[in-house]
Structures are given as C-alpha cells and as structure tokens.
C-alpha cells in the first residue's frame, strides 16, 4: 500500500518538477533540464530526483549547483501543488542511463564492425 502511494506521489512530483524548473526557475546556471525519474521513499520523507541536462560537463555541474540553491523554493512550490502533510526533502542526481546506453551501443557497434572485417 505504501509503495503504491509513494509511486503516485513520485509521478505527481515528476510532472510538477518539470513545470516548476522550466517555468519558475530563473537561475542562469540552470540549463535545459529534463526530469527523467523521481524515487520517493515509502515514508514520503525523501525524494531522489533524477535529471538529464544538455551540454558539457561544466554546464551539467552548474545546473546541479543552481538546482541545489533553488531547492527550498522548489520544495515549497511542490508543497503548494501536491497536498501532503510533509513535503519530501529533495535530492538532485544525474541520470546516467542515457550515457550508459550510448556507451553500450558504441561498444556493440565496434564489435559488430570488427566481426565484419574478419
């Protein structure tokens, strides 16, 4: 039962976070951010927000700093939009699934090319 509720809260947060970050955050350090996933603990106290950012590594780090600075504002916005007794504490992390997928695809392509040349 708790997992179902945590999943519903996570989905709502994912939608709202995307809107808040794209429309309300004016920090120039925060680039083009995509919320890829949100994981909320069963007690709804913590939320891990996975993000994907376009650009170089330096831009990505700056975006993370900007989001960390805006964490309080983002959390209060979430609290207003989603009715919960206590708004979860936010933690932003990069979602490296795309990078891993690209790396695997690159390795497979190289293996395929080397087997074609044999």
N, CA, C and O atoms as a GROMACS GRO file, in nm:
protein
  472
    1UNK      N    1   0.083  -0.120   0.000
    1UNK     CA    2   0.000   0.000   0.000
    1UNK      C    3   0.087   0.125   0.000
    1UNK      O    4   0.062   0.219  -0.076
    2UNK      N    5   0.192   0.127   0.086
    2UNK     CA    6   0.281   0.241   0.095
    2UNK      C    7   0.356   0.265  -0.034
    2UNK      O    8   0.378   0.379  -0.075
    3UNK      N    9   0.397   0.154  -0.100
    3UNK     CA   10   0.469   0.167  -0.227
    3UNK      C   11   0.382   0.229  -0.335
    3UNK      O   12   0.428   0.310  -0.414
    4UNK      N   13   0.255   0.190  -0.337
    4UNK     CA   14   0.163   0.245  -0.436
    4UNK      C   15   0.149   0.396  -0.417
    4UNK      O   16   0.152   0.472  -0.514
    5UNK      N   17   0.134   0.438  -0.293
    5UNK     CA   18   0.122   0.581  -0.264
    5UNK      C   19   0.251   0.654  -0.299
    5UNK      O   20   0.247   0.762  -0.358
    6UNK      N   21   0.365   0.595  -0.264
    6UNK     CA   22   0.495   0.656  -0.294
    6UNK      C   23   0.511   0.671  -0.446
    6UNK      O   24   0.563   0.773  -0.493
    7UNK      N   25   0.467   0.571  -0.522
    7UNK     CA   26   0.475   0.579  -0.668
    7UNK      C   27   0.384   0.688  -0.724
    7UNK      O   28   0.423   0.760  -0.817
    8UNK      N   29   0.265   0.701  -0.667
    8UNK     CA   30   0.173   0.808  -0.712
    8UNK      C   31   0.231   0.946  -0.681
    8UNK      O   32   0.225   1.036  -0.765
    9UNK      N   33   0.286   0.960  -0.562
    9UNK     CA   34   0.348   1.088  -0.525
    9UNK      C   35   0.467   1.117  -0.616
    9UNK      O   36   0.486   1.230  -0.660
   10UNK      N   37   0.548   1.015  -0.646
   10UNK     CA   38   0.665   1.031  -0.734
   10UNK      C   39   0.622   1.077  -0.872
   10UNK      O   40   0.684   1.168  -0.929
   11UNK      N   41   0.518   1.017  -0.927
   11UNK     CA   42   0.469   1.057  -1.060
   11UNK      C   43   0.418   1.201  -1.059
   11UNK      O   44   0.445   1.277  -1.152
   12UNK      N   45   0.343   1.238  -0.956
   12UNK     CA   46   0.293   1.375  -0.944
   12UNK      C   47   0.410   1.473  -0.933
   12UNK      O   48   0.411   1.578  -0.996
   13UNK      N   49   0.509   1.436  -0.852
   13UNK     CA   50   0.625   1.523  -0.834
   13UNK      C   51   0.702   1.539  -0.965
   13UNK      O   52   0.748   1.649  -0.997
   14UNK      N   53   0.716   1.431  -1.039
   14UNK     CA   54   0.789   1.436  -1.166
   14UNK      C   55   0.724   1.537  -1.260
   14UNK      O   56   0.793   1.618  -1.322
   15UNK      N   57   0.593   1.532  -1.270
   15UNK     CA   58   0.519   1.624  -1.356
   15UNK      C   59   0.534   1.768  -1.308
   15UNK      O   60   0.565   1.857  -1.387
   16UNK      N   61   0.514   1.790  -1.180
   16UNK     CA   62   0.520   1.925  -1.124
   16UNK      C   63   0.663   1.981  -1.127
   16UNK      O   64   0.682   2.099  -1.157
   17UNK      N   65   0.762   1.898  -1.098
   17UNK     CA   66   0.901   1.945  -1.101
   17UNK      C   67   0.941   1.992  -1.240
   17UNK      O   68   1.009   2.093  -1.255
   18UNK      N   69   0.898   1.918  -1.342
   18UNK     CA   70   0.927   1.959  -1.479
   18UNK      C   71   0.871   2.098  -1.507
   18UNK      O   72   0.938   2.181  -1.569
   19UNK      N   73   0.749   2.121  -1.463
   19UNK     CA   74   0.684   2.250  -1.483
   19UNK      C   75   0.754   2.360  -1.403
   19UNK      O   76   0.781   2.468  -1.456
   20UNK      N   77   0.784   2.334  -1.277
   20UNK     CA   78   0.846   2.434  -1.190
   20UNK      C   79   0.984   2.473  -1.244
   20UNK      O   80   1.016   2.592  -1.253
   21UNK      N   81   1.065   2.374  -1.278
   21UNK     CA   82   1.202   2.402  -1.323
   21UNK      C   83   1.202   2.476  -1.456
   21UNK      O   84   1.282   2.566  -1.477
   22UNK      N   85   1.112   2.437  -1.548
   22UNK     CA   86   1.113   2.502  -1.679
   22UNK      C   87   1.051   2.642  -1.676
   22UNK      O   88   1.091   2.728  -1.756
   23UNK      N   89   0.955   2.668  -1.587
   23UNK     CA   90   0.884   2.796  -1.589
   23UNK      C   91   0.922   2.893  -1.478
   23UNK      O   92   0.919   3.014  -1.498
   24UNK      N   93   0.957   2.842  -1.360
   24UNK     CA   94   0.973   2.928  -1.243
   24UNK      C   95   1.118   2.958  -1.205
   24UNK      O   96   1.146   3.060  -1.144
   25UNK      N   97   1.210   2.869  -1.241
   25UNK     CA   98   1.349   2.888  -1.202
   25UNK      C   99   1.416   2.982  -1.302
   25UNK      O  100   1.424   2.952  -1.421
   26UNK      N  101   1.463   3.095  -1.252
   26UNK     CA  102   1.524   3.196  -1.340
   26UNK      C  103   1.677   3.197  -1.331
   26UNK      O  104   1.742   3.279  -1.396
   27UNK      N  105   1.733   3.106  -1.253
   27UNK     CA  106   1.878   3.099  -1.235
   27UNK      C  107   1.945   3.068  -1.370
   27UNK      O  108   1.913   2.967  -1.432
   28UNK      N  109   2.037   3.154  -1.416
   28UNK     CA  110   2.102   3.130  -1.546
   28UNK      C  111   2.188   3.003  -1.547
   28UNK      O  112   2.220   2.951  -1.654
   29UNK      N  113   2.226   2.953  -1.429
   29UNK     CA  114   2.306   2.830  -1.424
   29UNK      C  115   2.224   2.708  -1.460
   29UNK      O  116   2.278   2.607  -1.506
   30UNK      N  117   2.094   2.716  -1.440
   30UNK     CA  118   2.006   2.601  -1.468
   30UNK      C  119   1.975   2.601  -1.616
   30UNK      O  120   1.899   2.684  -1.666
   31UNK      N  121   2.034   2.504  -1.686
   31UNK     CA  122   2.016   2.494  -1.830
   31UNK      C  123   1.889   2.418  -1.865
   31UNK      O  124   1.791   2.420  -1.791
   32UNK      N  125   1.893   2.350  -1.978
   32UNK     CA  126   1.779   2.272  -2.024
   32UNK      C  127   1.778   2.140  -1.947
   32UNK      O  128   1.858   2.051  -1.974
   33UNK      N  129   1.686   2.129  -1.851
   33UNK     CA  130   1.680   2.013  -1.761
   33UNK      C  131   1.559   1.928  -1.794
   33UNK      O  132   1.449   1.979  -1.816
   34UNK      N  133   1.579   1.797  -1.798
   34UNK     CA  134   1.469   1.704  -1.812
   34UNK      C  135   1.465   1.617  -1.687
   34UNK      O  136   1.566   1.559  -1.646
   35UNK      N  137   1.347   1.608  -1.627
   35UNK     CA  138   1.330   1.520  -1.512
   35UNK      C  139   1.303   1.380  -1.568
   35UNK      O  140   1.200   1.357  -1.631
   36UNK      N  141   1.397   1.288  -1.546
   36UNK     CA  142   1.381   1.154  -1.603
   36UNK      C  143   1.309   1.059  -1.509
   36UNK      O  144   1.238   0.969  -1.553
   37UNK      N  145   1.326   1.080  -1.377
   37UNK     CA  146   1.260   0.992  -1.282
   37UNK      C  147   1.261   1.056  -1.143
   37UNK      O  148   1.345   1.141  -1.114
   38UNK      N  149   1.168   1.015  -1.060
   38UNK     CA  150   1.164   1.056  -0.920
   38UNK      C  151   1.138   0.931  -0.837
   38UNK      O  152   1.044   0.857  -0.864
   39UNK      N  153   1.222   0.909  -0.736
   39UNK     CA  154   1.202   0.796  -0.644
   39UNK      C  155   1.173   0.854  -0.507
   39UNK      O  156   1.253   0.930  -0.452
   40UNK      N  157   1.058   0.818  -0.451
   40UNK     CA  158   1.018   0.866  -0.319
   40UNK      C  159   1.023   0.748  -0.223
   40UNK      O  160   0.977   0.638  -0.255
   41UNK      N  161   1.079   0.772  -0.104
   41UNK     CA  162   1.085   0.666  -0.003
   41UNK      C  163   0.943   0.634   0.044
   41UNK      O  164   0.852   0.716   0.032
   42UNK      N  165   0.926   0.515   0.100
   42UNK     CA  166   0.794   0.469   0.145
   42UNK      C  167   0.730   0.560   0.248
   42UNK      O  168   0.607   0.571   0.254
   43UNK      N  169   0.813   0.628   0.330
   43UNK     CA  170   0.758   0.718   0.432
   43UNK      C  171   0.737   0.861   0.378
   43UNK      O  172   0.698   0.951   0.453
   44UNK      N  173   0.764   0.880   0.250
   44UNK     CA  174   0.745   1.008   0.181
   44UNK      C  175   0.831   1.120   0.240
   44UNK      O  176   0.796   1.238   0.228
   45UNK      N  177   0.943   1.086   0.302
   45UNK     CA  178   1.031   1.187   0.362
   45UNK      C  179   1.140   1.235   0.267
   45UNK      O  180   1.184   1.350   0.275
   46UNK      N  181   1.182   1.148   0.177
   46UNK     CA  182   1.291   1.178   0.084
   46UNK      C  183   1.247   1.154  -0.058
   46UNK      O  184   1.173   1.060  -0.087
   47UNK      N  185   1.295   1.240  -0.149
   47UNK     CA  186   1.269   1.222  -0.292
   47UNK      C  187   1.400   1.241  -0.368
   47UNK      O  188   1.464   1.345  -0.358
   48UNK      N  189   1.438   1.139  -0.442
   48UNK     CA  190   1.556   1.146  -0.525
   48UNK      C  191   1.508   1.182  -0.666
   48UNK      O  192   1.431   1.107  -0.727
   49UNK      N  193   1.554   1.295  -0.717
   49UNK     CA  194   1.511   1.345  -0.847
   49UNK      C  195   1.624   1.323  -0.946
   49UNK      O  196   1.733   1.380  -0.932
   50UNK      N  197   1.598   1.241  -1.048
   50UNK     CA  198   1.699   1.213  -1.150
   50UNK      C  199   1.678   1.308  -1.266
   50UNK      O  200   1.568   1.321  -1.319
   51UNK      N  201   1.788   1.375  -1.306
   51UNK     CA  202   1.779   1.474  -1.412
   51UNK      C  203   1.876   1.442  -1.526
   51UNK      O  204   1.976   1.374  -1.508
   52UNK      N  205   1.842   1.493  -1.641
   52UNK     CA  206   1.928   1.486  -1.757
   52UNK      C  207   1.946   1.630  -1.805
   52UNK      O  208   1.849   1.706  -1.813
   53UNK      N  209   2.070   1.668  -1.835
   53UNK     CA  210   2.099   1.806  -1.874
   53UNK      C  211   2.176   1.805  -2.004
   53UNK      O  212   2.272   1.729  -2.019
   54UNK      N  213   2.134   1.888  -2.098
   54UNK     CA  214   2.208   1.903  -2.223
   54UNK      C  215   2.330   1.989  -2.199
   54UNK      O  216   2.327   2.082  -2.119
   55UNK      N  217   2.439   1.959  -2.268
   55UNK     CA  218   2.558   2.042  -2.259
   55UNK      C  219   2.679   1.968  -2.207
   55UNK      O  220   2.676   1.848  -2.180
   56UNK      N  221   2.786   2.046  -2.192
   56UNK     CA  222   2.913   1.993  -2.145
   56UNK      C  223   2.907   1.963  -1.995
   56UNK      O  224   2.812   2.001  -1.927
   57UNK      N  225   3.008   1.894  -1.946
   57UNK     CA  226   3.015   1.856  -1.805
   57UNK      C  227   3.009   1.979  -1.714
   57UNK      O  228   2.946   1.976  -1.609
   58UNK      N  229   3.075   2.087  -1.755
   58UNK     CA  230   3.075   2.210  -1.675
   58UNK      C  231   2.933   2.266  -1.661
   58UNK      O  232   2.892   2.307  -1.553
   59UNK      N  233   2.858   2.265  -1.772
   59UNK     CA  234   2.718   2.312  -1.770
   59UNK      C  235   2.634   2.224  -1.678
   59UNK      O  236   2.549   2.273  -1.604
   60UNK      N  237   2.659   2.094  -1.684
   60UNK     CA  238   2.583   1.999  -1.602
   60UNK      C  239   2.606   2.026  -1.454
   60UNK      O  240   2.512   2.026  -1.375
   61UNK      N  241   2.733   2.049  -1.416
   61UNK     CA  242   2.765   2.076  -1.276
   61UNK      C  243   2.704   2.208  -1.230
   61UNK      O  244   2.653   2.218  -1.118
   62UNK      N  245   2.709   2.309  -1.317
   62UNK     CA  246   2.649   2.439  -1.284
   62UNK      C  247   2.498   2.425  -1.263
   62UNK      O  248   2.441   2.487  -1.173
   63UNK      N  249   2.434   2.343  -1.344
   63UNK     CA  250   2.291   2.320  -1.330
   63UNK      C  251   2.261   2.256  -1.196
   63UNK      O  252   2.165   2.294  -1.128
   64UNK      N  253   2.343   2.159  -1.156
   64UNK     CA  254   2.324   2.093  -1.027
   64UNK      C  255   2.338   2.193  -0.912
   64UNK      O  256   2.263   2.187  -0.815
   65UNK      N  257   2.435   2.284  -0.923
   65UNK     CA  258   2.455   2.387  -0.820
   65UNK      C  259   2.333   2.480  -0.816
   65UNK      O  260   2.284   2.512  -0.708
   66UNK      N  261   2.285   2.522  -0.933
   66UNK     CA  262   2.168   2.609  -0.940
   66UNK      C  263   2.044   2.544  -0.879
   66UNK      O  264   1.968   2.608  -0.808
   67UNK      N  265   2.025   2.416  -0.908
   67UNK     CA  266   1.910   2.344  -0.852
   67UNK      C  267   1.922   2.329  -0.701
   67UNK      O  268   1.823   2.338  -0.628
   68UNK      N  269   2.045   2.306  -0.654
   68UNK     CA  270   2.067   2.293  -0.509
   68UNK      C  271   2.033   2.425  -0.439
   68UNK      O  272   1.975   2.425  -0.331
   69UNK      N  273   2.069   2.537  -0.501
   69UNK     CA  274   2.038   2.668  -0.443
   69UNK      C  275   1.888   2.694  -0.441
   69UNK      O  276   1.837   2.758  -0.349
   70UNK      N  277   1.818   2.644  -0.541
   70UNK     CA  278   1.674   2.668  -0.553
   70UNK      C  279   1.591   2.561  -0.483
   70UNK      O  280   1.468   2.564  -0.491
   71UNK      N  281   1.655   2.468  -0.416
   71UNK     CA  282   1.587   2.352  -0.356
   71UNK      C  283   1.472   2.394  -0.263
   71UNK      O  284   1.364   2.334  -0.267
   72UNK      N  285   1.496   2.493  -0.180
   72UNK     CA  286   1.392   2.540  -0.087
   72UNK      C  287   1.270   2.594  -0.160
   72UNK      O  288   1.156   2.563  -0.125
   73UNK      N  289   1.295   2.676  -0.262
   73UNK     CA  290   1.186   2.732  -0.342
   73UNK      C  291   1.109   2.621  -0.413
   73UNK      O  292   0.986   2.619  -0.413
   74UNK      N  293   1.184   2.528  -0.474
   74UNK     CA  294   1.121   2.417  -0.548
   74UNK      C  295   1.035   2.334  -0.452
   74UNK      O  296   0.924   2.294  -0.486
   75UNK      N  297   1.089   2.307  -0.334
   75UNK     CA  298   1.017   2.226  -0.235
   75UNK      C  299   0.888   2.295  -0.191
   75UNK      O  300   0.784   2.230  -0.176
   76UNK      N  301   0.894   2.427  -0.169
   76UNK     CA  302   0.772   2.498  -0.128
   76UNK      C  303   0.669   2.500  -0.241
   76UNK      O  304   0.549   2.492  -0.215
   77UNK      N  305   0.714   2.511  -0.365
   77UNK     CA  306   0.622   2.504  -0.480
   77UNK      C  307   0.554   2.367  -0.487
   77UNK      O  308   0.434   2.357  -0.509
   78UNK      N  309   0.634   2.262  -0.467
   78UNK     CA  310   0.579   2.125  -0.466
   78UNK      C  311   0.474   2.114  -0.356
   78UNK      O  312   0.367   2.057  -0.376
   79UNK      N  313   0.507   2.168  -0.238
   79UNK     CA  314   0.415   2.163  -0.125
   79UNK      C  315   0.282   2.230  -0.153
   79UNK      O  316   0.178   2.185  -0.105
   80UNK      N  317   0.284   2.337  -0.231
   80UNK     CA  318   0.161   2.407  -0.267
   80UNK      C  319   0.080   2.329  -0.371
   80UNK      O  320  -0.043   2.330  -0.370
   81UNK      N  321   0.151   2.261  -0.459
   81UNK     CA  322   0.083   2.192  -0.571
   81UNK      C  323   0.034   2.053  -0.535
   81UNK      O  324  -0.069   2.008  -0.586
   82UNK      N  325   0.106   1.984  -0.447
   82UNK     CA  326   0.068   1.848  -0.408
   82UNK      C  327   0.034   1.850  -0.260
   82UNK      O  328   0.116   1.892  -0.178
   83UNK      N  329  -0.084   1.807  -0.226
   83UNK     CA  330  -0.128   1.811  -0.086
   83UNK      C  331  -0.071   1.693  -0.009
   83UNK      O  332  -0.120   1.580  -0.018
   84UNK      N  333   0.033   1.721   0.068
   84UNK     CA  334   0.094   1.621   0.155
   84UNK      C  335   0.114   1.683   0.292
   84UNK      O  336   0.130   1.804   0.304
   85UNK      N  337   0.113   1.601   0.394
   85UNK     CA  338   0.135   1.651   0.529
   85UNK      C  339   0.274   1.713   0.540
   85UNK      O  340   0.292   1.819   0.600
   86UNK      N  341   0.373   1.644   0.481
   86UNK     CA  342   0.510   1.695   0.483
   86UNK      C  343   0.569   1.675   0.343
   86UNK      O  344   0.567   1.564   0.290
   87UNK      N  345   0.622   1.781   0.286
   87UNK     CA  346   0.682   1.773   0.153
   87UNK      C  347   0.818   1.702   0.163
   87UNK      O  348   0.899   1.736   0.249
   88UNK      N  349   0.842   1.603   0.076
   88UNK     CA  350   0.970   1.530   0.083
   88UNK      C  351   1.091   1.620   0.063
   88UNK      O  352   1.086   1.720  -0.009
   89UNK      N  353   1.199   1.583   0.126
   89UNK     CA  354   1.328   1.650   0.108
   89UNK      C  355   1.380   1.611  -0.030
   89UNK      O  356   1.379   1.493  -0.066
   90UNK      N  357   1.426   1.709  -0.109
   90UNK     CA  358   1.468   1.682  -0.246
   90UNK      C  359   1.618   1.660  -0.255
   90UNK      O  360   1.697   1.725  -0.187
   91UNK      N  361   1.656   1.565  -0.340
   91UNK     CA  362   1.797   1.538  -0.369
   91UNK      C  363   1.808   1.521  -0.520
   91UNK      O  364   1.748   1.430  -0.577
   92UNK      N  365   1.885   1.606  -0.586
   92UNK     CA  366   1.901   1.600  -0.731
   92UNK      C  367   2.024   1.519  -0.767
   92UNK      O  368   2.131   1.535  -0.708
   93UNK      N  369   2.008   1.431  -0.866
   93UNK     CA  370   2.119   1.348  -0.915
   93UNK      C  371   2.109   1.336  -1.066
   93UNK      O  372   2.000   1.342  -1.123
   94UNK      N  373   2.225   1.319  -1.130
   94UNK     CA  374   2.224   1.298  -1.274
   94UNK      C  375   2.178   1.156  -1.305
   94UNK      O  376   2.214   1.061  -1.236
   95UNK      N  377   2.098   1.144  -1.409
   95UNK     CA  378   2.056   1.013  -1.457
   95UNK      C  379   2.154   0.973  -1.567
   95UNK      O  380   2.152   1.030  -1.676
   96UNK      N  381   2.238   0.876  -1.538
   96UNK     CA  382   2.340   0.838  -1.636
   96UNK      C  383   2.296   0.720  -1.723
   96UNK      O  384   2.379   0.660  -1.791
   97UNK      N  385   2.168   0.688  -1.722
   97UNK     CA  386   2.119   0.575  -1.802
   97UNK      C  387   2.141   0.600  -1.951
   97UNK      O  388   2.177   0.508  -2.025
   98UNK      N  389   2.119   0.725  -1.995
   98UNK     CA  390   2.139   0.757  -2.138
   98UNK      C  391   2.286   0.738  -2.176
   98UNK      O  392   2.316   0.680  -2.280
   99UNK      N  393   2.376   0.787  -2.092
   99UNK     CA  394   2.519   0.773  -2.121
   99UNK      C  395   2.559   0.626  -2.126
   99UNK      O  396   2.632   0.584  -2.216
  100UNK      N  397   2.511   0.549  -2.029
  100UNK     CA  398   2.542   0.404  -2.028
  100UNK      C  399   2.489   0.338  -2.154
  100UNK      O  400   2.558   0.257  -2.215
  101UNK      N  401   2.367   0.373  -2.193
  101UNK     CA  402   2.308   0.317  -2.314
  101UNK      C  403   2.390   0.352  -2.438
  101UNK      O  404   2.414   0.266  -2.523
  102UNK      N  405   2.432   0.477  -2.448
  102UNK     CA  406   2.513   0.520  -2.562
  102UNK      C  407   2.647   0.448  -2.564
  102UNK      O  408   2.696   0.410  -2.670
  103UNK      N  409   2.708   0.431  -2.445
  103UNK     CA  410   2.837   0.362  -2.436
  103UNK      C  411   2.822   0.216  -2.480
  103UNK      O  412   2.906   0.165  -2.553
  104UNK      N  413   2.717   0.150  -2.436
  104UNK     CA  414   2.692   0.010  -2.474
  104UNK      C  415   2.669   0.001  -2.625
  104UNK      O  416   2.722  -0.089  -2.691
  105UNK      N  417   2.590   0.094  -2.677
  105UNK     CA  418   2.563   0.094  -2.821
  105UNK      C  419   2.692   0.112  -2.901
  105UNK      O  420   2.711   0.046  -3.003
  106UNK      N  421   2.780   0.201  -2.855
  106UNK     CA  422   2.909   0.225  -2.920
  106UNK      C  423   2.995   0.098  -2.919
  106UNK      O  424   3.055   0.063  -3.020
  107UNK      N  425   3.002   0.032  -2.805
  107UNK     CA  426   3.081  -0.091  -2.793
  107UNK      C  427   3.026  -0.200  -2.885
  107UNK      O  428   3.102  -0.269  -2.952
  108UNK      N  429   2.893  -0.213  -2.887
  108UNK     CA  430   2.832  -0.314  -2.975
  108UNK      C  431   2.859  -0.284  -3.122
  108UNK      O  432   2.884  -0.375  -3.201
  109UNK      N  433   2.855  -0.156  -3.158
  109UNK     CA  434   2.882  -0.117  -3.297
  109UNK      C  435   3.027  -0.152  -3.333
  109UNK      O  436   3.053  -0.203  -3.442
  110UNK      N  437   3.121  -0.125  -3.242
  110UNK     CA  438   3.262  -0.158  -3.266
  110UNK      C  439   3.281  -0.309  -3.280
  110UNK      O  440   3.354  -0.354  -3.368
  111UNK      N  441   3.217  -0.386  -3.192
  111UNK     CA  442   3.227  -0.531  -3.200
  111UNK      C  443   3.171  -0.583  -3.333
  111UNK      O  444   3.227  -0.672  -3.395
  112UNK      N  445   3.060  -0.525  -3.374
  112UNK     CA  446   2.997  -0.563  -3.499
  112UNK      C  447   3.088  -0.533  -3.618
  112UNK      O  448   3.100  -0.615  -3.709
  113UNK      N  449   3.151  -0.417  -3.616
  113UNK     CA  450   3.242  -0.379  -3.726
  113UNK      C  451   3.364  -0.470  -3.728
  113UNK      O  452   3.409  -0.510  -3.835
  114UNK      N  453   3.419  -0.503  -3.611
  114UNK     CA  454   3.538  -0.588  -3.609
  114UNK      C  455   3.505  -0.730  -3.654
  114UNK      O  456   3.590  -0.795  -3.714
  115UNK      N  457   3.384  -0.779  -3.628
  115UNK     CA  458   3.346  -0.913  -3.672
  115UNK      C  459   3.318  -0.914  -3.822
  115UNK      O  460   3.333  -1.018  -3.887
  116UNK      N  461   3.278  -0.799  -3.878
  116UNK     CA  462   3.256  -0.791  -4.023
  116UNK      C  463   3.386  -0.795  -4.099
  116UNK      O  464   3.388  -0.841  -4.214
  117UNK      N  465   3.495  -0.748  -4.039
  117UNK     CA  466   3.626  -0.742  -4.104
  117UNK      C  467   3.701  -0.874  -4.097
  117UNK      O  468   3.804  -0.889  -4.162
  118UNK      N  469   3.653  -0.968  -4.018
  118UNK     CA  470   3.724  -1.097  -4.005
  118UNK      C  471   3.695  -1.189  -4.117
  118UNK      O  472   3.747  -1.301  -4.121
   0.00000   0.00000   0.00000
